[in-house]
Amino acid sequence: MHTLLMTLLLIVAIALIVVVLLQSGKSAGLSGAISGGAEQLFGKQKARGLDLVFHRVTIILSVLFFVLAIAVTKF
């Protein structure tokens, strides 16, 4: 059981890293926030297409990662 959980945790961790790296940047960092990039925060721009899929997959994988990490420590 422990080996199965560790294997799943490793697969989910690698998938999470890949999905996060494939996402496009949402802002230009601190310089974008100072120069007006923060206006996008209140805009009505919604993620579409591939960005939306990456966002949802990231949420699912991160929740699964934490659940598996807790399960590994319990067993």
N, C-alpha and C positions, 0 to 999 in steps of 0.2 A: 504494500500500500504506500509506504514511504517513497519507494523508488518511482512508482507511478506519479505521485504528486510532484516529486522533484523534476521528473521529465516534463510534465505538463507546465510546471512553473518556468522551466528553461525555455520551452517553446513559446509560451506567452510573452516572456520577457524579450526574446529576440524579435517576435512579431511586433511588440509595442515599440521597440527601438526603431524598427524599419518604418512603421506607420508615422511615427513622430518626425523622422527625418524626411519623409516624403511630403509632409505638409508644407504649404507655402507660408511665408512669414506674414503676420498680420499687421506689423508696424515696423517702423525703422528704428526701433529702440528708443533711447532717451532723446536723441535729436529729433525724432519724429514726434514725440510727445510735446517737446518744447515748441517746435515750429508749426504746430497745428494738426498733427496726426491724431490727436485725441478727439478731434471732431468726428472721426469715424466711429467712435464708441457710441455716440448718440444718434448716428445716422440710421436710416432704415435699410441698410445694406444687409442682405441675408446671404449666407453661404449657399452656393449652388453647385450642382454637379459633383465633381470629384472632391472638392473641398468639404462638402457636406458629408460625403461618404467617409472620408478620412477622419472627420471630427467624430462621427458616431462610432466608428470602429475604435478610435482611440479611447473613448469613454468606456466602451464595452470591455476592451482589453485591460484597461487600468483597473476596473472593478474586479475583473477576473483575476488579475495579478494579485491584488490585495487579499482576496478571498483565499487564493491558493497559498499565499505566504502565511496567512494565519492558520490555514489547515495544516501546513507543513510543521509549524511550531507546535501544534496540538498533538500530532501523532509522533 
